[in-house]
Amino acid sequence: MTINMRLVSVARNGNQFVATLGSDFAPEYREERRVDQVVAEHGTLPIDDLYREVEPLSRNRGASIMTGWSWRCDLSGPRQGRPV
């Protein structure tokens, strides 16, 4: 499974299940997998109590700033077998 895949349906087939998977990026995509178990996870709420407590004490109020990061990172490396 990848983060862009979703469980579309589950059907029993003998003592197994047939899980039909779909893609967020290609609505027409379907893939079936025969499995013994199906575990579905629908996300969770973050436990962010500590973050919310210290956020007002930070200089930038918790903002993430990535100015200039993308031009310093050569993303062609992994495609050519080199690290980023």
Summary of the structure (lengths in Angstrom):
residues: 84
radius of gyration: 21.0
end to end distance: 24.6
largest distance: 59.9
contacts: 119
relative contact order: 0.12
helix: 19%
strand: 27%
